[in-house]
Amino acid sequence: MKTLKNILMSSALILVASASQSQSLTSTNSNIKMTNPLLQKSTLQYQAPPFDLIKDEHFKPAFEYGLKIHDKEIEKIATNSAKPTFQNTVLALELSGVDLNRAMGVFYNLTGSNTNPTLQAIDEEYASIFSDHNDKIYLNSKIYTRIKALDLNALKGEDKKLTEYYLQQFELAGANLSETDKEKMKKINGELASLSTQFGNKLLIARKKGAVLFDNVSDLDGLSNDEIAAAKAKATEAGLDGKYLIGLLNTTQQPLLPSLKNRATREKIYQSSWNRAQNNDDGDTRELIERMAKLRLQKANLMGKKSFAEWRLQDQMAKSPQTAMNLLSKIARPAVEKAAIEAKEIQDLIDAQKGGFKLEPWDWNFYAEQVRKAKYDLDESQIKPYFEITTVLEKGVFYAANEMYGITFKERKDLPVYNPDVVAYEVFDQDGKSMAIYYLDFYTRDNKNGGAWMNNFVNQSHYLNQKPVIVNVYNFSKPANGNASLISFDDVTTMFHEFGHTLHGLFANQQYVTLSGTSVPRDYVEFPSQINEHAALDPHILKNYALHYQTKEVIPQALINKIKNAETFNKGYDVTELLAAATLDLAWHSIENEADVKPALEFENLALKKYGLLVNEVPTRYHSPYFAHIWGGGYSAGYYAYTWSKTLDYNAFDWMQANGGMTRANGDRFRKYILSVGNSVDLNQAFKEFIGHDMQIGPYLKNAGLINK
């Protein structure tokens, strides 16, 4: 049984019917299964979803059917009179819910990347139903007792690991609570699921309403012709012909701010971004997140823990919020000190230009770009022409994967996709054998969640004879009028990052879905993606993909040197905004008394001030009202994971650099110890076996430029 959205599975109450009703129900169920593409094993390669057949109206019947069947499977396991064994309990649990998981897998990928009002309504309707079903499984004392009765010493390999995993999940969920407390837990979980879905839907509203309208093209001075054309096209699409509309991404800072020369324009976009979900309208999320914080505390208290973070981190690498916060605090002080130096450089530039104003958040990226150009003679406009999106993908991301791991790719135009922007590839292993299907969804849409991510449509499993079907989703700006799609080097890094997750899924080599690929702790899952970012600047790889989109000339070595020299530029800002978000997350989830849940904006200011991260010029990467990772994305008490994983990354990168760099030999070693093991082994031990020692903080501080090398 594979968990999907925030470890939610689904179910409805088992209905007792008369014999004739049962026969009718069986017939109805049979018809539904035969006519609903979500309830049939796809005949496409590797069970890739038949998007050309799947319609919105298929989801509810598929959920209802899947819920009923899964209920029966769970009941059969719970009431089995035979002595508990791995096969009749743990494996039976693992293999249950096939139809439901298939439907949910497609559904939640679509609600994240290509949603609509119908899907949003279904999402809200089923959030609490899925939560109830999850509880019916993980709060089931009979199944928990059967798992506890198994002799772990008699099990080996993945059988033992899977049993330990399920035992821990049942205990984390509260299977050993009293019946009274279980009912309380079910109620809390149901409300949290509903609130989380409402949060996501409100955030889409807030993001769309936050788009900033400009009447005059002069307001957009500094943008490229393509960017202006895209803003004009977006306004026309919204029925505002002749105007210019700038949409928002989910982060606080927005990607066009470094280019916009008009300070009033920058401030207008920034303020719209910062205030998007706190405008006392239907996109305001503040009451929701305050309620969620209280409910999560109640949930932790039921489990005997002082805070939600204490409960949540038990199965993570860090184990406790104190350990996680300790890592953040050790990095925070040098990061803030570095940011202060960077702020002074920017203010000095503003003063030298007789700007006559104090540096504000909406000024930072605009002037930082000028400082970078002055210090390193590096201009973003010089770089972009060398990064055309398909070239970066095929001659960069794919080329690096071939160099390090021997895998190759072939575009597949015959596979159906869920949006015309989506492209598909077949992936072949080093021996030439087909190993996966891979989709990419590059461009931002109003019906797509912000950010970038990787998901599985089908998870690898030797037991089920399944190969992975994976998607990477991005939010790059789509060029207008068929122009070349040029991206920044930050976007290039994002592509390599998300493909690192894909590699983790591609090289999965497990028996069971639950232990496969990226099904690892949050504070480990970003490690493979972050290590792959380094391939973007590898000299051999960079020269293969950094080709001028018009002349096809390779990026000049002088420009490469400038990029490398500027690698740690603005790192004080970058790390501080990230640490602020991570600290804010832990603060919300380390609350020990409901009375300490203050209004969202007040709570945020107090928390950041407490930890020395309330820096006016460096706002948190995610403001509490639109912090989707922690209120709707499963990272609650876990956003520190990016920093924890980055520390693992810098340790591993230093080892690679000392042992020949990003070579095939090191790629094979990384595949063996990290990418292929999923959650089937002790990951701390696997990491130690890879580099020869435990994680250390020094490599982070050094590689991020926070201390002298």
N, C-alpha and C positions, 0 to 999 in steps of 0.2 A: 504494500500500500504506500504510494508516494504522496507525500503532503505537498500542496501547491501554494495557495495564497495564505501567507501567515500561518502555515501549518493547519489550515482549515480543511476538513473533509465535510461531506454533506450527508444529510439524511432527513427523513420524515418519519412520523409515527407509523408503526406497523399496524395496518388496519385488519381487524378480524372480520371476515365476510362469510356469508353463507356459501355452501358448496356451489350453487349456481352462479353466485356473484364471483367466486374464485375462478370458475371456468371462463366467465366473461372477461374478467381482469386478465387472465392468462392470454386469451385471444387478443385483447386490446394491446397488451404488452408486446406480443409477438408481432403485431402489425406495426407498432411504433418502432421496434428494433429493426424491422425489415426496411422501413422507409426513411429512417433518420440516419444521415451519414455520420453523425457523431456517435452513434451506437454500433457502428460497424468498423471492423478493423480495416483501415485504408488499404486499398489495393495498389496505391502508388508506392514507389520505391521507399523502403524503410518506414512505411506507414506515414509518409508525409501527409499532412492534412489536405483533403480535397476541397480547397477553398472555393472552387467554382461551384460546388454543390451545397456548401454550408450556408444557411440563411439564418437571420436573426430568430425566426420563428421555430428553429430546431432546438434552441437551447433549453427552454423550459421543459418541453416533453423529455428531453434527454436527461435533464437533472432529475425529474420526477421518477423516471424509470431507473436511473442509476442509483438514486437514493433507496428505492424499495429493494432492489437486488442487493445492494451493499448491506442494508439492514439485515436481510436474511443471512448473508454470509457471516456477519458479525455475531448474530444470534446463534448460528450453528457452532461457531468456535466457542462461544461462552458456555453453551449447554452441552458440549461434547462430554459424554460419560466416560470416555476412554482416558487412560492415564495421560497426562500432558507430555507431549514430546515436541521437539523442535518442529517436526513436520506438521503435526496437527494443530499447533498453536502459533508459533512465530512465523513459520513459512506460510501458513494459511492466512495469517493477518497481512503479511507482505503481498500476497497475491490477490487479495480481495480488492473490490472497487474498481475493476478495470474500466468498465463503461463510464463510470462517474469521473474517473481521473482523466480519461480521454476528452470528455466534454469540457471539464474544468480547465484542462491545459490549453485548449483552443480559446475558450472564453476569456480567461484572464490575460492571455497574450493580446487578444483583440481589445479588451477594455483598456489596456495600457497604451496600445499603439494605434488603434483605429476605431475608437468608440463612437457611439451615437446615442440619442435619447432613449431608444429602446433598450440597448445594452446597459445603459446606466440605470434604468428603472429595474431591470432584472437583477443587476448587481445589488441594488438597495434591497430588493425584495428577498433575495436569497442569502444575504450576509448573515442574518441571525439564524436562518435554517441550517446553513453550513456549519455555523458555530455550534448549534445544538447537536448536530450529527458528530462533529469532532468530539464533543463532550461525551456523547453516548459511547464512543469507542474508548477514549482515554480515561474516562472516569468509571469504566466498567470493572467492578471489583472481581468479577468472575474471571475475566481474561487476565487481569493483573495477577490474581492468585495463581493461575495456570503458568504464567511466565515465571513467577517467583519460585515455583516448584521445580523448575528445570535445574539440572546440575551443570553449572557453567564450566566446571572442570572437565566435564565429559565432552564438551564441544570444542571445536577447533576453527581457526581461520575466520572466514566471514560469517559462518554460522554462529560462532561465539560473539563476534562483534555486533551482529544484527540483534541478537538476543539482548546483549547489554544495552544497545541503543534503545530498543523498545521498552525495556525495563525502566531506563532513565526517563524516557518520554512520559510513561504512565505516572511515574512519581512526580515529575515536574508539573504534570497536569493536575495532580491531586487525587490519584486513584486510591490513596490510602487515607483520604479524608472521611469524616463521618458522613452519613447520608444527608444530614441537615446542611453541613458545609458544602457538600457536593451540589446541592440545589442552589445555594448561594453562588457557587462558582459558575454554574451554568447560566444563571441570570446575568452575572457580570460579563461573562464571555460573550453572551448574545448581544448585550448592549454595546460592548466594545466593538464587536464586528460591525454592527449597524453604524456606529459613530465613525469608524474608520472609513467605511464606504461613503458616508455622507461627506466626510472631510475631502476625499478624493474628488467627488463630484463638485463640491463647492470650490475647490481649488481650480478646477477647469474653468468654472464660471469667472472666478477672480482673475485668472490669467487672461482670459479672453477680454474681459472688461478693462483690464489693465493696459491693453494696447494703446499706444499714444498717437494721436492724430495731429498732423501738421498741415497747415494750409499752403505754406510756401516752400518751394524747393530750397530756398536760401537758408531755411532753418536746418537743413541737412548738409550744410557745407562740410566737406571733409570725407563724405562717403563716396564710394566708387560709383560709376555709372550703373553698374549691375545692382548694387545695393539700393540705389535710388529707384531703379526700375522695379525692383522687388517690392519696395515700400509702396510704390504707386499701384502696382498690380494688386497688392493686398487690400489697399483702400478701395479700388474698383470692385474687387470681389465682395467687399462689405457694403457695396452700394454707395460709395463715397467717391465717385469719379472726379478726377482732377485734384485729389488730395493725396496725402502720404501717410501710411499707417505703419507704425513700428510695433511689432508684437514682442511679448516678453518670454524669456526663458525662465526656468524655475529658480535659478540662482539669484542672489541679491544683485551683484553686478551684471551688466548686460554687455554682450559682445561688441556693440557698435560704439560704446562710450570712448574707447581709445582713439577713435577717428573723428568724432564730432567736434568741430571747432567752436560752435556756438555754446557758451556756458549755460545759457538759459535752457537750451535744448537738452543738454546733458542732465541738468538738474530735474527737468520735467520727466525724463525717462527714468532716472534713478528713483525719484520720489514715487512714481507710479509703481515701480517694482517693489520698493520697500513697503508701501502702504496697501498693496493689492488686496490682501485678505483681511483688512481691518477697517472697512469703510461702512460698517453698519448696514450692509445690504445682503443680498442672497449669496454673496461670495465671502462673507465674513466667517472665519473659522474659530474665533477666539473662545466662544462658549464651548464649542466642541472639544477643543484641546484641553481646556481646564477640567472639563468633565472626565475626559479620558485619563488625565493624570491622576485624578482621585480614584477612578475605578481600578487603574493599574496598581495603585497602592493598596486598595482593598483586596485585590487578588493576591498580592504578595503577603499581606497580613494573614489571609486565610491559610497560606502555605507555611506560616510560621517565620516569615522573613520580615526584616525591618523596612525594606524598600523593594520596589519593583526591580531595580538594578541588581540588588543582592540575589533575588530570585532568578532573574533572567540570565545572569552571567555564569551560572553553575556549570553549564556544558560548553563554555567557551574556553579559548586558550588562556585568557586572563584570569578566569575563575571568580574574580571578585571586582566590584567597582573601585575598591581602594587601589588594587593593582593597576587597573586601567587608568585611573586618575593620576596615579604616580608617574606613569609614563608620560601622560599629557603635560603634567606640571614641569617635568624635567626639560621638556622641549619648549614650553611656553615662554619661560623667561628669556632665553637667548633669542627666540623668535620675535618677541615684542621689542627687545632692545635693537634687533636688526631692523625691524619695521620703523622704529623711531629715527634711525640713521637715514633710512630711505625717505621718510617723510620730510626730514630736514633738506635733503637734496632737492626734493620736489619744490618745497617752499622757497628755497634759494633761487630756483629757476623761475618760479612765479614772480618773485620780487625783482629778479634781474630783468624780467620782461615788463616790469612796472604794472603787474596785474592788479595790485591794490586790494587783494582779498586773501583770506586765510584758506588754506587747503581744506577742502571738504571731500567726502567720499566720491561724489560724482566727478571730481577733478582728478582723482588719483591716477586712473588708468590712462587718461589723456596725456597728462604731464609725465607719467612714468615712461610712456612710449617715447617722449622727447628726450628724457634723461637717458634712456637706453640707447637712443640714436646718437646722442652726444658722447656717451661713454664708450660705446662699442661700435658706433657708426652702423647701427643696425636698424633698418626701417621695415616694418611689417609689410608695407606695400612692395618692397623689394623681394620679399620672400614668397608671397602668395602665388605669383605666376608659376612657381616651380612645383606647386602642390595642387594638381588637378585630381579630383577625388577618385576617379576610376584608376588612374595611373598610380596613385598612392596605394590603393587597394591591391592591384594586381602585380605591380612591379616593386611594391614596398612591403605591405603586410604579408601577401602570399609568398613573395620572394624570400623574405626573412624566415617564414615557416618552412620553406623548402631547404634553405641553407642550414637551419638548425635541426630540423626534424625529418627532412626528406619527403614531406607531403606535397601533393600537387592538387590543382583545382581545374575544373571544367565548368563553364557556364551552362546552365540548363534552362532554356527558354520554354521547354515543354511542360514544366511544372506550374500548376496554378498558384497564384499569389493573392493576398488579401487586399492589396492596394497596388495600383499601377507603378508606384515608385519602387516597389520591392523587386529585388533581383535574387536569383537562386544559383547555387553552385553545387556540384558534386565534388567530394573530397576523396583523394586517393592516398593510401599510406605509402611508406617508403618502398614496400615490395610491389607497388602498383595495384594493389587490391582496393576496391571501393570500400570506404569506411564511414561515410556520413553524407547528409544533405545539409547545406548551409544557406540561410537567407540573410539578406541585408536590407534594411529600411533606413535610408539615409536622411530624409528631409523632414523638417518640422511641419506640423499641421495643428490646427486649432483643436482637433479631436485626439491629439496624442499627448500623453504625459511628457513633462519636461525631462531633460537629462539623456543619458545613454545607458543601455543595459544589454545583457545577454540572457536569453531564456532557452529552455528546451521545449520543443513540441513533442519529442520522443526521447526518453532517457535510455542510455546504454544499459544493457543487462545481458550477460551470457546465459543466465537461467531462462530468460524469456526470448533469447535469440534476437534481441533488439539492438540496432545500431542507432547512434544519435542523430536527431534532426534538430538543428540549432538555429536561432535567429539572433542577430545583433541589430539593435534599434538605436538610431541617432536623432539629433535635432539640428542638423546643419541647415543653413538657409538655402532654399532652392533658387537657383539663378533664373532670371526672367528671360523670355524670348529665346530659349535654347542656347544661351551663352554657356561658356565653360564653367564648370562648378569648381571654383577655386576656394581653398580652405586655408586657415591659419596653421602655423606649426603646432599650436595648442590643440587644434582639431585633429591634426595628424597624430599627435600623441594619444588623443582619445581613441582613435581608430586602433592603434596598436594595443592600447589598454584593454578595450572591449574584446579584441581578438585573443588576448591572453586568457580571458574567461572561456572563449570558444575552444582554445587549445586544451584547457582543463576538461571541458566536456568531450572533445574529440578523442582524447587519449584515455578516457575512462576505461577501466579494465576490471570491472567488478561483476560478481554473480548477481547481486541484488540492486535494484533501482535505488533503494533508500540509502545505500552506501556509495552510490556511483557519482563520479565526476565532481561537480561543484557542490554536492551535498555535504559540505564541511562547515565547521564553525564560522560565524560571520567574521571573526578577527583573523581568519586564515584565508578566506575565499578571495580576498583582494590581492593576496601575495602573488599568485601566478600572473594576474593581469598587470600588476605593477612591474614585475620583472620584465615583461614583454615590452614595456614602454621604452626600455633602453635600446631596443633594436632600431628604433626610429632614428637615433643619432649614430648608430654604428657606421663608420665611414664607408665600408664596402656596400652596405645596404642602402644608405642614404644616396649614394651616387647612382644607384640603379633606378631609384624612383623619383628623385628630385629633378624632374625634367621640365624645362620651360614649355608651357602648354601650347605656345605658338611655334617657337623655333626648334623645340625638342632638344635644345642644348642642355648638357648636364650642369647642375648648379655649380658655380665657380667655387674653387677651394677657399678663396678669400671670404666668401659669404658663409661657407661652412664654418670657418674659423670664428667668424663673428657670432654665429649661432651658439657654438660651443663656449666661447668666452662669456657669453651672456646667459649661460645655462642656469646659474644661481642668482641672476638678477631678479630683484623683486621677491626673493624667497621669504624675506621677513614678512611681507604682506601676505603672500600665498599661504604660508604655514600658520600665521596668526589667524586669518579668517577661517581656516580649516579647524584649528584647535578651538576657536571660539564656538563653532558649531558643535564639535564633539563634546566640549565641556558643558555647553547648554543642554545637550541631550542628557548627559549623565546627571546634571543638576535637576532636570525635570523628573528623572526617574530615581533619584536618590532621596526624594522627599519621604519623611518618616511620619509626618502628621498632616492630616487633611487641611488643618488650619493654615499650613504653610503654602498651600496652593493659592497664590495671589493672582490678581488679574494678569493675563499673559504678558503684557508689555512691561509691567512693573516687575514681575518675576524675572523676566529676561535680563533687565538692567541690573537687578540686584545680584543675580547669579554671575554675570560676566564681570561685574565690579569685584565681587568676592575673590575671583580667581585671577584678577589682574588683566582681564581680556576685554574690558570695556574701553576700547580705543576708538574715538570718534572717527578718525580718518580711515580706520580699518574695520568695517562692519562685518558681522558674522556672515559666513557664506550663505547660511539659511536663517532667516528671521523666523521666530517661533510660529507665526500664523501660516507660513507656507513651507514649513520644514517637513516635506512629504516623506522623506526617508523614515522619520520616527513616528509620524502620526498615521501614515497610511501604507508605508513600504516595508515594514518588517524589521527596521533597524532600531527599534525602540531600545534604549540603553546600549546600543551597539554601534553608533556612528564613530566611536573611537576606533573601530575596527580598521578604518582606512589608515590611521596613524600606526597602529600595531602592525598591520600588514606591510606598510611602507618600511617599517624598521626591519622586518624580516627581509624585505626586498633589498634594502641597502646592504645588509649583511651578505646576502647571496650574491649581489652584484659585485661587491668587493672580492668575494672568493673567485667569481668568474674572471674578473679582471686580472687577478693574480695567477690565474691558471689558463691564460690564453685568450680570454674574451668570449664572445658569443659564437663559439665554434660548434661544429656538428658533435664533437665529442662531449662538450659541456651540455649541449641540447639533449643528447641521448641520456646523459646522467640526470639532468633535470626531469626529463620524462620519466625515468625509472623511479626516482625517489619522491618526486613531487606531483607531477601531472597525472600519473597513471594510477595512483593509490587511492584516490577518492577519500572516503572516511573509513577505510577498511583497516587502517593501522593507527598506531599512536603517532599523531602528527608532530608533536614536539620531538619525538625520537627520529622521525623521518627527516625533519629539518636538520637535526644534529648530525645525522648520518650523511646528509648532503654536503654540509660545509665543515663539519668536524667540531663545532662548538655550539653552545646555546646562543640565543639572540642577545645582542649587545646594543646599547644606545649610541655608542660612539660613531658608528658608520652613518647613522641618520644625521647627526649634527654636522659631520664632516661633508657628506655628499650634498646636503641641503645648503651648505655655505654658511651655517650658523656659527661655526667655529673655524679657525684657521686650519687648513690641511697640514 
